[in-house]
Amino acid sequence: MADVSQIQVETALKEVIDPYLEQDVVNAKAVKNIDVDDGKVVVDVVLGYPAKGWHQQLAGKLKDKVTAIAGVSDASINVSSNIVSHVVQKGVKPIDGVKNMIAVASGKGGVGKSTVAVNLALALSAEGANAAILDADIYGPSQPRMLGVRAKPQSKDGRSLEPIHSYHLQVMSIGFLIEEETPMIWRGPMVTQALEQLLKDTRWHEVDYLIIDLPPGTGDIQLTLAQKVPVSGAIIVTTPQDIALLDARKGLKMFEKVEVPVLGIIENMSTHICSKCGHEEHIFGEGGGQRMAEQYGIDLLGVIPLDMRIQEETDSGTPTVVAEPESYIAQIFREIARRVAAKQSLRKKDFSAAFPNIVIQNT
């Protein structure tokens, strides 16, 4: 039997491209260990993003390449995920208990941003992450209804709030603190202060990804929030319509202005699926998200159809990812979640928590 070298194994592993990282696992630095012993090969792969739905398939592809090497009698491929913190805007301090914050924004209302945000958070959880969602829409909080919870947050120390839990998500919203039909007649500075308090006074517990459902628009309030909330990436939600894409571009420019990297675009209501016959049709136009992504050199993270079930399930407090976890639409959200987290994993890491604070004292 021919001797097998680590270099041979590494070369074979390079033949498999991870579609979410868009590079092979070796160059992505996901291969942490290769052990070769008498024709038996053990490879440890650690992805920087949650991917429960992809681990087994990736392991199978890698195993096929390794077992094809002459002299390999057996191969064991161990795939896991390890999520770390990534840097935020300059001058903004990260929040304790949260590794990564991802802002979900839209230039205008009515594009399904909150529905996308909650299903994205649930999809990240389904892929194995400890996920949370902050409802940053002070004027029109919708996450309590979407997640089917009306509880009041508890405070164990009299100073901070415990997040509400729903479907394995940690959740916080102004909607938990006011009556559902009470209007928030506040000026901009009050809204900004309220959001900062909701974010910083909540005792988040070991959150890998905190999805921030931003209010629609790109005015003074949104700009202030983008400057003060420590986000490591942003997502723009749009529909294929030209008017929505015009406003989506404004959202993109807003994040560029405050130096927050835009991870990509999600095109919602891309096609209409008839509830009677299943026919799919581009009723709002076609390819707008792709053209915008190409124009600005960012990624189209996914397209979501206009399906009555998404609206019905979200309105009933059971979003699609938990209502129909094996459905076509739920799988789209999980695919988008893997793409979002993979893009995030390639960003610069934040090592500040690994270093101790140095205090100089006169003795």
Order of alpha helices (4+ residues) and beta strands (2+ residues): alpha-beta-beta-beta-beta-alpha-beta-beta-alpha-beta-alpha-beta-beta-alpha-beta-alpha-beta-alpha-beta-beta-beta-alpha-beta-alpha-alpha-alpha
